[in-house]
Amino acid sequence: MLSILTDATCGEACWTAKEELCKCSCGGHNHGCLNSPEGITPKRTCKIDGFRYELIGIGKYSEICKEGERINKEGTYTYYYHGTEPGALARVKAASSVQVANWTELATYKKMDYCSFYHNKPYMLWKRVEQ
């Protein structure tokens, strides 16, 4: 198996091995992992403001923000980041319509009607991964 280690985050294209050559940050570790019946989905990662993050939660804004604030407070003593600041230990981001349509983690939101979705818009909690 050939791989090229890049800054691109690992996702569905790698997990299902849509290309023969792995070109993401996993370096081939997750390449094709969903092609077998016992395949385990790896943790979703992303890059926000130059930092690598791992998805740790999905939910309502109020719940996700509280958890993100708790994580950000436990990481420092004198100053703590807010969930929208670059470099924060935890980041809070709203899920885009493309993410809701394509990500298995957001499948329950795909079935909601417009009104329910509007009042229960999914927010994602990302935790920074040390590189």
Stockholm file with secondary structure:
# STOCKHOLM 1.0

chainA/1-131         MLSILTDATCGEACWTAKEELCKCSCGGHNHGCLNSPEGITPKRTCKIDGFRYELIGIGKYSEICKEGERINKEGTYTYYYHGTEPGALARVKAASSVQVANWTELATYKKMDYCSFYHNKPYMLWKRVEQ
#=GR chainA/1-131 SS CCBCCCSSCCCHHHHTTCSSSBCSTTTTSSTTTTSSTTCCCCCCEEEETTEEEEEEEEECHHHHHHHHHHHHHHTCSSCCCCTTSTTCSEEEEECCHHHHHHCGGGHHHHTSCHHHHHHTCCEEEEEECCC
#=GC SS_cons         CCBCCCSSCCCHHHHTTCSSSBCSTTTTSSTTTTSSTTCCCCCCEEEETTEEEEEEEEECHHHHHHHHHHHHHHTCSSCCCCTTSTTCSEEEEECCHHHHHHCGGGHHHHTSCHHHHHHTCCEEEEEECCC
//
